[in-house]
């Protein structure tokens, strides 16, 4: 569930101009497992949370007037690739990256404070926090890579993030047992 950029954009190109859509087999396999393991209501809630997350990214993409070049569906999420203009400000890309998790967390807050503390609220919170984890395939990892790319801290940040990812993975593995 990350956002990537390519360097193909001309000023007169519309924001959505026939993006390449790719559906990987892993996406279909993961969906088959979801349909086998969960109830209809849980499935609707899960896909609603995912749709809201991606809608957050799409709204930011439209607000930043960036062109979508491709969308890839896989078991690990949806990757929206956009064009990148040379000299584009980092804050624009960072805004697009973080908009999905921010929308999920905002929806959790609204549902929680209005007394709707059900599955939808906590799935939104889980999706928002999960996407902020420092894994490169997720929004949080992509944001950290963007902030440290080309700096003297890039190598140190990669080492620290690798150690953090190993620690998080060990904690998650231990929690399963």
Secondary structure, 3 states (H helix, E strand, C coil): CCEEEECCCCCCCCCEEEEEEEECHHHHHHHHHHHHHCCHHHHHHHHHHHHHHHHHHHHHHHHCCCCEEEEEEECCEEEEEEECCCCCCHHHHHHHHHHHHHHHHHHHHHHHHCCCCCHHHHHHHHHHHHHCCCCCCCHHHHHHHHHHCCCCCHHHHHHHHHHHHHHHHHHHHHHHC
